[in-house]
Amino acid sequence: MSSHVYKSIELTGSSPIGIQDAIEHAIERAAQSVDTLRWFEVIETRGHIEDGRIAHWQVTLKAGFTLEE
């Protein structure tokens, strides 16, 4: 196995559907401009409440990608 060097970026995805949808939206969007995404870590989860119900989710992620040789 060869050694890798990773760079990490912070992303925030949002969704009215749920946490997983917010994460997937953030990763899919980042993958449009970063080819070598390899991992993610959920840093923070928040939500917006309207009329006593969850109206919107926001999930902040740290995502890592490999640096090109």
N, C-alpha and C positions, 0 to 999 in steps of 0.2 A: 504494500500500500504506500503510495506516495504522500508526501506532506502537502497540506493545503494552507493557504492564507485566505481568511475571510474578511470582508468588510461588512459592517452592519449599518442599516438605515432604520429610521423609525417611521411607521405608517399608522394612519388612523382610518379605519373603515367604518361605514355607517350603514344601518339597515332598519327599516320598520318591521322586518320579519323576525330577526333574531341574531344571536351572537355569532353562530356559525356563518350565516349569510354575510355579516359584516366582515368577518375574517376572510372569507372567500373573495369578496369584492375587493378588499385591499390587496390581497395576493395576486389576483388575476390582473388588476390594473397595474401593479408594479411590474409584473412579468412582461408587460407590453414594452417596457423600456430597459429592463434588467434581465439579460438572458440567463444568468447563472445563479438564480435564487436557489438556495439549498435548504434553509431551515427558517423557522419563525418561533417566536416566544411571545405569549400574551403578557403584556405589561400592566394594562389597566382596562377595566370594563366599566362603562357608565351607561346610564339610560336617561331618557327624557320622559317625564310623567305628565299625562294630560287626563283630567277628570278621574284621577285615582287609578289609571291604567298605564302600562308601559306603552309609549307611543313610538319610541325610537331607541335603537341601541347604537353605541359608539364603542369600538374596541381598538385600543392602541397596541401595536405590535412592534417588536424588534425583529427585523428580517435580515438574514445573512446571505451573502453571495460570494462566490469564489472570485478572486482576482485572477485575471488572465496572465499567463506566463509570458 
